[in-house]
C-alpha cells in the first residue's frame, strides 16, 4: 500500500497499478521530504515527477505545500492511476480550501522533455532500475534549461548498479543508500 505520509493529505491511501511500478518506500520518502522541508524547498514550489509510477513523490510534495505538480508516465495503466491519485489528493486539499494544480502527461520522458517550456523548482527522477544510465544522463541534460536557479533534482537508482555520470551543469550534492535504493541529490552548478 502506498500512502501520502505527511502534510495536508497525510495518510491518504493511493492506488497502485499491478506490477507496473516500484513505488518509493515510505521510509525513503520520509527521509527525502524531511530534508526538503528543512531546506524550505517544497512550499510554493513547482514540481516535476519523471517516471511518476503512482505519482506518490509529486503528490507528497503537493500535500506538503507545493503549488503545482506535473507527472510524466509512459505506461498507460500507471498514468491512469496517477490521474486517480492526483484527483484524490486535490479533493482532500479542496476540503481544506487549498487549491493546487496537478497534471499527468502520458508520454515517454525524453519526448516530454523535448517539448516542455515550463520551469521547475523540484524534480524527482525515479525510473525503473532497468533503465540505462545513458537515458538518465540524457534526461538530465534535456532538463537543465527547464530548472530554476535554486532547483533541486532527486534521482533514485539501484544501489547495486553502476552510477550514472552527472552531466555538466549539475553538481552532485550527496548520495545516500537505503538498502537496494540509492538517492542522489543534484543542484544546478
C-alpha positions in Angstrom: 0.0 0.0 0.0 1.3 3.4 -0.9 0.1 6.5 1.0 0.8 10.1 1.5 3.0 10.3 4.6 2.7 13.9 5.7 1.2 17.3 5.1 -2.4 18.3 4.4 -3.3 15.0 2.8 -1.3 12.8 5.2 -2.3 9.1 5.5 -4.4 9.3 2.3 -4.1 5.9 0.5 -3.0 6.0 -3.1 -3.8 3.5 -5.8 -1.1 1.4 -7.5 -1.1 -0.4 -10.8 -0.4 -4.1 -10.5 3.3 -4.9 -11.3 3.8 -1.8 -13.4 5.7 0.3 -10.8 8.1 0.2 -7.9 6.9 2.9 -5.6 9.4 4.7 -3.4 9.2 3.2 0.1 7.6 5.2 2.9 11.0 5.3 4.7 12.8 6.8 1.8 10.1 9.3 1.0 10.0 10.4 4.7 13.8 10.9 4.6 13.7 12.8 1.3 10.8 15.0 2.4 12.1 15.7 5.9 15.3 17.0 4.3 13.4 19.1 1.7 11.2 20.6 4.4 14.2 21.5 6.5 15.5 23.5 3.5 12.2 25.1 2.8 12.3 23.5 -0.7 8.7 22.4 -1.0 6.2 25.2 0.0 5.2 27.3 -3.0 7.3 25.2 -5.5 6.5 23.7 -8.9 7.3 20.0 -9.0 8.1 17.6 -11.9 7.9 13.9 -11.4 9.5 11.9 -14.2 8.7 8.2 -14.4 5.9 9.0 -12.0 4.6 5.5 -11.4 1.8 6.1 -8.8 2.7 9.8 -8.5 3.5 9.4 -4.8 6.6 11.7 -4.9 4.9 14.6 -6.6 1.7 14.2 -4.6 3.6 14.0 -1.4 5.1 17.4 -2.3 1.6 18.8 -3.1 0.4 17.6 0.3 3.3 19.4 1.9 2.8 22.8 0.2 3.9 22.6 -3.4 1.6 24.7 -5.6 1.8 22.6 -8.8 2.9 19.2 -10.0 3.4 17.7 -13.4 3.6 13.9 -13.5 5.1 12.2 -16.6 4.4 8.5 -17.0 4.7 6.5 -20.3 2.8 3.4 -19.1 -0.9 3.9 -19.8 -2.2 2.0 -16.8 0.3 3.8 -14.4 -0.7 7.2 -15.9 -4.4 6.4 -15.3 -3.5 5.6 -11.7 -1.6 8.9 -11.4 -4.7 10.7 -12.6 -6.9 9.0 -10.0 -4.3 9.6 -7.2 -3.9 13.3 -8.2 -7.7 13.7 -8.1 -7.8 12.1 -4.6 -5.2 14.5 -3.3 -6.8 17.5 -4.9 -10.2 16.6 -3.4 -8.6 16.1 0.1 -6.9 19.5 -0.2 -10.0 21.3 -1.6 -11.9 20.3 1.6 -9.3 22.4 3.4 -9.6 25.3 0.9 -6.2 24.6 -0.6 -6.1 25.0 -4.4 -3.3 23.2 -6.2 -2.6 22.3 -9.8 -1.8 18.8 -11.0 -1.4 17.4 -14.5 -0.5 14.0 -15.7 1.2 13.5 -19.1 1.1 10.0 -20.6 4.3 10.3 -22.6 7.8 9.0 -22.7 10.1 11.2 -20.5 12.5 12.0 -23.4 9.6 13.0 -25.6 8.1 15.2 -22.9 11.4 16.9 -22.1 12.0 17.7 -25.8 8.8 19.9 -25.8 8.4 21.3 -22.3 8.6 25.0 -21.8 7.8 25.3 -18.0 10.4 25.8 -15.3 10.6 23.6 -12.2 11.9 24.1 -8.7 11.9 20.4 -7.6 12.3 17.4 -9.8 12.0 13.7 -9.0 13.5 11.1 -11.4 12.7 7.6 -10.2 12.9 5.3 -13.3 12.6 1.6 -13.3 16.0 0.2 -12.3 16.5 -1.4 -15.7 16.5 2.0 -17.5 20.1 2.6 -18.7 22.3 5.2 -17.2 22.7 6.8 -20.6 18.9 7.5 -20.7 19.1 9.2 -17.2 22.1 11.3 -18.3 20.3 12.4 -21.5 17.2 13.3 -19.5 19.2 15.3 -17.0 20.8 17.2 -19.9 17.4 17.9 -21.5 16.0 19.0 -18.2 18.7 21.5 -17.3 17.3 24.5 -19.2 13.9 23.9 -17.5 15.3 24.3 -14.0 15.0 27.4 -11.8 18.3 28.7 -10.4 17.7 27.1 -7.0 16.2 23.9 -8.3 16.8 20.5 -6.6 16.8 17.3 -8.6 16.5 14.0 -6.8 17.4 10.8 -8.7 16.7 7.3 -7.4 18.6 4.3 -8.8 19.5 0.8 -7.7 22.4 0.9 -5.2 23.7 -2.3 -6.8 24.2 -0.8 -10.3 26.8 1.3 -11.9 26.5 5.0 -11.1 25.3 7.4 -13.8 27.6 10.3 -14.9 26.5 13.7 -13.6 26.2 15.9 -16.7 27.9 19.3 -16.9 25.6 22.0 -15.4 24.9 19.9 -12.3 26.7 19.3 -9.1 26.2 16.2 -7.0 25.5 17.4 -3.5 25.2 14.0 -1.9 24.1 10.4 -2.4 22.7 8.1 0.2 21.9 4.4 0.1 18.8 2.9 1.6 19.3 -0.9 1.1 18.6 -1.6 -2.6 18.0 2.1 -3.4 20.4 5.0 -3.7 19.2 8.6 -3.7 21.2 11.3 -5.5 20.8 15.0 -4.7 21.7 17.3 -7.6 21.7 21.1 -7.8 22.5 23.4 -10.7 26.2 24.1 -10.9 
